[in-house]
Amino acid sequence: MPETVTSEEIFSILSDRISTNIIKSAYSGLRASSKNYIGNISKKQFYVRLKRLREAGLIEKRDTFYRTTTLGSLIYNAHIKTLEEALANFWQLKAIDVLKTRKDFPSFQKEIVIDEIIRGSNLKDIVNLTHLSGFAVIKDFNRLIVEVLKVIDNAQKEIYFATRYHDPHVSARTFEKFAKGVTIHFLDANPEPISIENRLNAILRTPPNRETFEHISNMIKSSRFDLKRATNLPASFIVVDGIQVIYETTNFTNPEQFALAIAHYDDTYLAQQFIKYYQLLSNDAPTAKLLQSVR
């Protein structure tokens, strides 16, 4: 097996019909002495592909059989087998796409129908609902940051952001969106030393450059920027343009730590519920002193 193999090499192999047929046969065991060369191909065609598959670490010879390696078995199950089963259910997948475009269907009903389509097909063995519907379960904090950055990038009009975590990339991207005309509502539950207000004050006191100073100065004076201080936020969430939502679930053993988050990419009903929740929380939250003094 080679020391390393690239994804480009793997996909190049998978694009060859003869090679994929050899992998399929080797998965269940291909006798080395067999004169059946996987379809109507020549001996040379067979052995040229076989050598390439072995060099890529996808197939190995064990006793009198050619069999897929661990990598080869993963490639077979994750790509070849999955693709064949997906194509066998082409029209079911097409029906799901048509359903997603329907505006007269509530989002939760779409999820129910999509689930029924999956259950009634062979797809239930290779996918779960999150692969075909507009949500994702996030179990890793670093992945959460990536998802939050993704929905912020999608923002065109308005962001509601209630947060108890600080990440400099998320903050910077949010402020960039403000500069492009997006309205920002912040409900900050970070510890006082790293609160958004203290970080903005630090930038104003010792700005890295004049451009940043002017950007922050204009932002805190603008009616498109709202910053309130939350003393007790059960869990973080973000709502973008009234349609995309990411919300954190509470870690019951340690409420201060991240446990799990769920992202909904197309759910206006849920987005409106979280906006109402944000407004309810902000009723008792004081406006940042920095904004009070400026305005």
Buried (B, 14 or more C-beta within 10 A) or exposed (E): BEEEBEEEBBEEBBEEEBBBBBBBBBBEEBEEEEEEBBEEBEEEBBEBBBEBBBEBBBBBEEEEBBBBBEBBBEBBEEBBBBEEBBEEBEEBBEBBEEBBEEEEBEBEEBBEBBBEBBEEBEBEEBBEBEEBBBBBEBEEBEBBBEBBBBBBEEBEEBBBBBBBBBBEEBBEBBBEBBEEEBBBBBBBBBEEEEBBBBBBBEBBEEBEEEEEBEBBBEBBEBEEBBBBBBEEBBBBBBBBBBBBBBBBBEEEEEEEEBBBBBBBBBBBEBBBEBBEBBEEBBEEBEBBEBBEEEE
